[in-house]
Amino acid sequence: MYKLYDYQQKLVVETRQALSNGNKGVLIVSPPGSGKSAVIAEIARLTTLKKNRVLFFVHRQELVKQIKDSFIKQNVDLNYCTIMTVGKVAHRLSILPKPNLIIVDESQHSRAKTYQKIFNYYSDIPRLGFTGSPWRLSGKGFKDIYSTMIQGPKTKWLIDHHKLAPFTVYGYQLGDKNALKHSSTGDYTKQSMDNFTHSIIHGDIVKSWLKFTKDRKTIVYCHSVNFSKEVAKAFRDAGINAVHADSQTSTPKRERIMNDFKQGKIKVLCNVDLISEGFDVPDCSCVVLLRPTESLVIYLQQSMRAMRYQPDKHAVIIDQVGNFEKFGLPDADYHWSLEDRAKHPHREGSTTDGPAIKTCPECFAVIEAENITCPLCGHDFSAEIRRIQQKKDQELSAIKAQEFHIDLIARKKVSELTSFKELTMYAKAKHYKNGWAWHMAKRKGFI
């Protein structure tokens, strides 16, 4: 049995208090890598101590095994626990023992039909949802599922207190972003991501890995099986032991690959949305993002996979598809809410006053925009900052001059206007309909 950190114990206490206050649904939010499994196991232990039953479910079998291991370590009485994937629970509702408490991990999926079926069947049973990011592409909130939300520490706090590893993001862009097209879900279509990856030279992926993070244990995130296999081959062709795995890989082979990766026999593990949730390899210190996404959940789960804490560890995130440009850095101060939000805005969930970022042209590190010198390579931004300010001043001056000129034109009579350009500015100032300036210019013989 392990002792919880103070912030984890605080989550346990606050969660139990929320239930005792009469809330039937409580959503617990804590960043990826902060140890939600330990909190879940402790709540399950306290529940089963009183001979009350716990129903735990999650959407993937690998996560079921992980939580079982956590329960065993925490001396949870498994005789009072049902631990399954959400699909299995949904098909066994009539034969499962009725729980006293429902616990759901990765509960950003709670709006799915199978989850709703279970919640409706056990409508009188209190439920706890755990997630690192309560966010959906649709913008739909969770207030009809969870009546209150409890938030754990921020990512910056966890880094400062040695519970997550510090990190560096390298924004080394590959591929033609113009190829990406949105689907009805709000994320990119598979076909457009295929087209996007066709514009990536596989050798450049390996070159950037060698440049930024040679010899680190690395997870590479791809969007398709074929692309993931091609990337793994490019690494092997360069003499680097790389393997591909996906959800269709046979269970024995997948377990063998995961164990070999954990033991260091495999240096680079390429995958397709397989190692985004619950996969824990603390000595993995690098991730390579090759899957463009509009989903903040996917971005945080994948980018933070290398940030599991170990003493003296510094994680490296190589974002080669520009996801950081939409969502900021993983330690941005995201504002979570149970309420609905606007659908698909950029930087969703982040505070409007979060730090702006920029990419160093020398070392490609993504740093805060306020830095005058790059903290990694020492590149001096003074000249660029002066040029940007000069450009802003020129643009502002041009805008003011144009506004003055338009104001001057607006005071004239139509008969005093002497060109098509003046007629256009006059129409703009007077809010006339499109086409007025053209017809008037034709009548005056300007065109």
C-alpha positions in Angstrom: 0.0 0.0 0.0 1.4 3.4 -1.0 1.0 6.8 0.7 -0.7 9.5 -1.4 0.9 12.8 -2.1 -0.8 15.7 -0.3 -2.5 17.0 -3.4 -3.8 13.5 -4.1 -5.1 13.1 -0.6 -6.8 16.5 -0.9 -8.6 15.3 -4.0 -9.9 12.2 -2.1 -11.1 14.3 0.8 -12.8 16.9 -1.5 -14.4 14.2 -3.6 -15.9 12.4 -0.6 -17.1 15.7 0.8 -18.8 16.5 -2.5 -20.7 13.2 -2.4 -21.7 13.7 1.2 -23.1 17.1 0.2 -25.6 15.3 -2.1 -23.9 15.5 -5.5 -24.8 12.5 -7.6 -22.1 13.2 -10.1 -18.6 14.6 -9.4 -16.0 15.3 -12.0 -12.4 15.2 -10.8 -9.9 17.0 -13.1 -6.1 16.5 -12.7 -3.4 16.8 -15.4 -2.1 13.7 -17.3 0.7 12.1 -15.3 -0.5 13.5 -11.9 -1.5 10.1 -10.6 -5.3 9.8 -11.0 -5.1 6.0 -10.6 -3.8 6.4 -7.0 -6.7 8.7 -6.1 -9.2 6.3 -7.7 -7.7 3.3 -5.9 -7.8 5.1 -2.5 -11.5 6.1 -3.0 -12.2 2.4 -4.0 -10.4 1.2 -0.9 -12.3 3.4 1.4 -15.6 2.4 -0.3 -15.0 -1.4 -0.1 -13.8 -1.1 3.5 -17.5 -0.6 4.4 -18.5 -3.6 2.2 -19.9 -1.3 -0.4 -19.6 -2.2 -4.1 -17.6 -0.3 -6.7 -18.2 -0.4 -10.4 -15.2 0.9 -12.4 -15.2 1.1 -16.1 -13.1 2.7 -18.9 -13.0 2.5 -22.6 -9.9 0.4 -23.2 -8.7 -3.0 -21.9 -5.2 -1.8 -21.3 -6.5 0.7 -18.8 -8.6 -2.0 -17.0 -5.4 -3.9 -16.3 -3.7 -0.8 -15.1 -6.4 0.1 -12.6 -6.6 -3.5 -11.3 -2.8 -3.3 -10.6 -3.4 0.0 -8.7 -6.3 -1.5 -6.7 -4.1 -4.5 -5.7 -1.3 -2.2 -4.6 -3.7 -0.1 -2.5 -5.2 -3.2 -0.8 -8.7 -2.6 -2.4 -11.0 -5.6 -1.6 -11.6 -6.8 -5.2 -14.5 -9.0 -4.0 -16.5 -5.8 -3.9 -15.3 -4.5 -7.2 -16.5 -4.9 -10.8 -13.7 -3.7 -13.2 -14.5 -3.8 -16.9 -14.4 -1.9 -20.2 -17.5 0.2 -20.8 -18.7 -2.1 -23.6 -18.7 -5.1 -21.4 -20.6 -3.3 -18.6 -23.2 -2.0 -21.1 -23.9 -5.6 -22.3 -24.1 -7.1 -18.8 -26.2 -4.6 -16.9 -28.9 -7.1 -16.0 -26.5 -9.6 -14.5 -23.9 -7.4 -12.7 -24.2 -6.8 -9.0 -25.7 -3.4 -8.3 -22.9 -1.0 -7.2 -22.9 1.6 -4.4 -20.5 3.9 -6.3 -19.6 4.2 -10.0 -16.1 5.3 -11.0 -15.3 6.3 -14.6 -11.7 7.0 -15.8 -11.0 9.1 -18.9 -14.5 10.5 -18.5 -14.2 13.0 -21.3 -15.8 10.1 -23.1 -18.9 10.3 -20.8 -21.2 11.7 -23.5 -20.9 8.5 -25.6 -24.0 6.3 -25.9 -22.6 3.3 -24.0 -21.7 5.5 -21.0 -25.2 7.1 -21.1 -26.8 3.7 -21.2 -25.0 2.7 -18.0 -25.6 6.1 -16.2 -29.4 5.8 -17.1 -29.6 2.2 -15.8 -28.0 3.2 -12.5 -29.6 6.6 -12.3 -29.9 6.4 -8.5 -26.2 5.6 -8.0 -23.6 8.3 -7.4 -20.8 8.5 -10.0 -17.3 9.9 -10.1 -15.6 10.9 -13.3 -11.8 11.3 -13.6 -10.1 13.1 -16.5 -7.0 15.2 -17.4 -9.1 17.4 -19.7 -12.9 17.7 -19.6 -13.2 18.8 -23.3 -14.9 17.6 -26.4 -14.6 18.8 -30.0 -18.4 19.3 -30.2 -18.2 21.9 -27.5 -20.8 20.1 -25.4 -20.2 20.3 -21.6 -20.8 17.8 -18.8 -23.1 19.6 -16.4 -26.0 17.2 -17.1 -23.7 14.2 -16.1 -21.7 15.8 -13.3 -23.2 18.4 -11.0 -19.9 19.6 -9.6 -16.2 19.7 -10.5 -13.1 19.3 -8.4 -9.8 20.5 -9.8 -6.4 19.2 -8.9 -3.1 21.2 -9.2 -2.0 22.9 -12.4 0.7 21.4 -14.6 3.1 24.3 -13.7 2.7 23.5 -10.0 3.3 19.8 -10.6 6.5 20.6 -12.5 7.7 23.1 -9.8 7.0 20.5 -7.1 8.8 17.7 -8.9 5.7 15.7 -9.7 6.0 16.1 -13.5 9.2 16.5 -15.5 10.1 19.9 -17.0 10.1 19.9 -20.8 11.3 21.6 -24.0 9.1 21.7 -27.1 10.8 21.9 -30.5 8.5 23.2 -33.2 10.1 21.7 -36.3 7.4 21.9 -38.9 7.1 19.2 -41.5 4.3 18.7 -44.1 2.0 21.0 -46.0 -0.7 22.2 -43.6 -2.9 23.4 -46.5 -3.6 19.8 -47.2 -5.6 19.4 -43.9 -9.4 19.5 -44.1 -11.9 19.3 -41.3 -14.5 16.6 -40.9 -18.0 16.9 -39.5 -16.6 16.0 -36.1 -14.3 19.1 -36.1 -11.0 17.1 -36.3 -9.1 16.5 -39.6 -10.3 13.9 -42.0 -8.2 10.8 -42.4 -7.9 11.4 -46.2 -6.5 14.9 -45.6 -4.1 13.6 -43.0 -3.0 11.0 -45.5 -2.4 13.8 -48.0 -0.6 15.8 -45.4 1.8 13.0 -44.5 2.5 12.4 -48.2 4.2 15.8 -48.1 6.5 14.7 -45.3 10.0 13.3 -46.1 10.4 10.4 -43.7 14.1 10.9 -43.5 13.5 14.4 -42.1 11.6 12.8 -39.2 14.7 10.8 -38.3 17.1 13.7 -38.9 15.1 15.9 -36.5 15.1 13.2 -33.9 18.8 12.7 -34.1 19.3 16.5 -33.9 17.1 17.2 -30.9 17.0 14.0 -28.9 19.4 11.2 -30.0 19.2 8.0 -27.9 16.2 8.9 -25.8 13.4 6.4 -25.3 10.8 7.8 -27.7 7.1 7.4 -28.5 6.0 8.6 -32.0 2.3 9.4 -32.6 1.0 8.9 -36.1 -2.5 9.1 -37.6 -2.6 5.8 -39.6 -1.2 2.3 -39.5 0.5 2.6 -42.9 2.2 5.9 -42.0 3.3 4.6 -38.6 4.9 1.5 -40.2 6.7 3.7 -42.7 8.1 5.9 -40.0 9.2 2.9 -38.0 11.0 1.6 -41.1 12.7 4.9 -41.7 14.1 4.7 -38.1 15.3 1.1 -38.7 16.9 2.1 -42.0 18.9 4.6 -40.0 20.1 1.8 -37.6 17.6 2.7 -34.8 15.5 0.0 -33.2 12.0 1.1 -33.9 8.7 -0.9 -33.8 5.1 -0.2 -34.8 2.0 -1.2 -32.7 -1.7 -0.4 -33.0 -5.0 -1.6 -31.6 -5.2 -4.3 -34.3 -1.8 -5.8 -33.2 -2.5 -9.2 -31.6 -2.6 -9.0 -27.8 0.4 -11.3 -27.2 2.5 -9.4 -29.7 1.4 -6.0 -28.4 2.2 -7.0 -24.8 5.7 -8.2 -25.9 6.3 -4.9 -27.7 5.2 -2.9 -24.7 7.4 -4.9 -22.3 10.4 -4.7 -24.7 9.9 -0.9 -24.9 9.7 -0.6 -21.1 12.9 -2.7 -20.7 14.7 -0.5 -23.3 15.1 -3.2 -26.0 13.1 -1.0 -28.3 14.3 2.7 -28.7 11.4 4.1 -30.7 7.8 3.0 -30.5 5.5 4.2 -33.3 1.8 3.9 -32.7 -1.7 5.1 -33.8 -3.7 6.5 -30.8 -2.7 3.5 -28.8 -0.5 5.1 -26.2 -2.4 8.3 -25.4 -4.2 7.2 -22.2 -2.9 5.3 -19.2 0.4 4.0 -20.6 3.1 4.6 -18.0 6.8 4.4 -18.9 8.5 6.9 -16.6 11.9 6.7 -18.3 10.4 7.6 -21.7 11.7 11.1 -22.1 10.7 12.0 -25.7 7.6 12.1 -27.8 7.3 13.0 -31.5 4.0 14.4 -32.7 3.2 13.5 -36.3 -0.6 13.4 -35.9 -2.1 16.9 -36.5 -5.3 17.4 -34.5 -7.9 19.9 -33.5 -8.5 18.1 -30.2 -7.0 19.6 -27.1 -7.4 16.2 -25.3 -5.3 14.3 -27.8 -2.7 17.1 -27.8 -2.3 17.1 -24.0 -2.3 13.3 -23.6 0.3 12.8 -26.3 2.6 15.7 -25.6 2.7 15.0 -21.9 3.4 11.3 -22.2 7.1 12.0 -21.8 6.6 14.2 -18.7 6.2 11.4 -16.1 8.5 12.4 -13.3 12.0 11.0 -12.6 14.8 12.7 -10.8 16.9 14.9 -13.2 14.7 14.1 -16.1 14.0 16.7 -18.7 11.4 15.8 -21.3 11.6 16.6 -25.0 8.5 17.1 -27.2 9.2 17.3 -30.9 6.0 18.8 -32.5 6.4 18.4 -36.2 2.8 19.2 -37.2 2.3 22.6 -35.4 -0.2 21.4 -32.7 1.4 23.8 -30.2 0.5 26.8 -32.4 -3.2 26.1 -31.7 -3.0 25.0 -28.1 0.1 26.6 -26.6 2.5 24.7 -24.4 1.4 21.7 -22.3 1.7 23.8 -19.1 -0.6 26.5 -20.3 -3.2 27.6 -17.7 -6.3 25.9 -19.1 -9.7 27.0 -17.7 -12.0 23.9 -17.4 -15.7 24.1 -17.0 -18.8 21.9 -16.9 -20.6 24.3 -19.2 -21.0 24.2 -23.0 -18.5 26.2 -24.9 -18.1 27.6 -28.5 -17.5 24.8 -31.0 -13.9 24.4 -32.3 -12.4 27.8 -31.4 -8.6 28.0 -31.3 -6.8 27.7 -28.0 -10.0 26.2 -26.5 -9.9 26.0 -22.7 -6.9 28.2 -22.3 -7.0 31.5 -20.5 -6.9 34.6 -22.8 -4.0 36.1 -20.9 -1.8 33.0 -21.2 1.8 33.7 -22.4 2.3 34.1 -26.2 4.9 31.8 -27.7 7.4 31.8 -30.6 9.9 29.4 -32.2 13.6 30.1 -32.0 15.0 30.2 -35.6 18.3 28.8 -34.5 17.4 25.8 -32.3 13.7 25.5 -33.0 12.8 25.6 -29.3 9.3 26.9 -28.6 9.7 29.6 -26.0 7.6 32.4 -24.4 7.3 35.4 -26.7 8.6 37.9 -24.1 12.1 36.3 -24.1 14.7 38.6 -25.7 17.2 35.8 -25.9 16.5 32.0 -26.3 17.1 30.3 -23.0 18.4 27.2 -24.8 20.8 28.5 -27.5 21.2 32.1 -26.6 19.8 33.5 -29.9 19.2 37.3 -29.7 15.7 38.4 -30.7 16.4 42.1 -30.3 16.7 42.8 -34.1 13.5 40.8 -34.8 11.7 42.6 -32.0 12.7 46.0 -33.4 11.7 45.0 -36.9 8.3 43.8 -35.7 7.7 47.0 -33.7 8.8 49.1 -36.7 6.4 47.2 -38.9 3.5 47.6 -36.4 4.3 51.4 -36.2 4.3 51.6 -40.0 1.0 49.7 -40.3 -0.6 51.8 -37.5 0.6 55.0 -39.3 -0.8 53.7 -42.6 -4.1 52.9 -41.0 -4.4 56.3 -39.4 -3.5 58.1 -42.6 -6.1 56.0 -44.5 -8.7 56.8 -41.9 -7.9 60.5 -42.1 -8.1 60.4 -45.9 -11.5 58.5 -45.9 -12.9 61.0 -43.4 -11.8 63.9 -45.7 -13.4 62.2 -48.7 -16.6 61.6 -46.8 -17.0 65.4 -46.3 -17.0 66.1 -50.0 -20.0 66.1 -52.3 -20.3 63.3 -54.9 -19.7 65.9 -57.6 -16.3 66.7 -56.1 -15.0 63.2 -56.3 -12.4 62.8 -59.0 -11.5 59.1 -59.3 -12.9 55.6 -58.9 -10.7 55.2 -55.7 -12.3 58.2 -54.1 -15.8 56.9 -55.0 -14.9 53.6 -53.4 -13.7 55.3 -50.2 -16.8 57.5 -50.1 -19.1 54.5 -50.5 -17.2 52.7 -47.6 -17.5 55.8 -45.3 -21.2 56.1 -46.1 -21.9 52.4 -45.9 -23.4 52.3 -49.4 -24.2 49.0 -51.0 -21.7 47.1 -53.1 -21.7 48.3 -56.7 -22.6 52.0 -56.0 -19.0 53.1 -56.6 -18.8 51.2 -59.8 -22.1 52.5 -61.2 -21.2 56.1 -60.2 -17.7 55.8 -61.7 -19.2 54.5 -65.0 -21.7 57.4 -65.0 -18.8 59.9 -64.4 -16.7 58.3 -67.1 -13.9 57.1 -64.8 -14.2 53.5 -66.1 
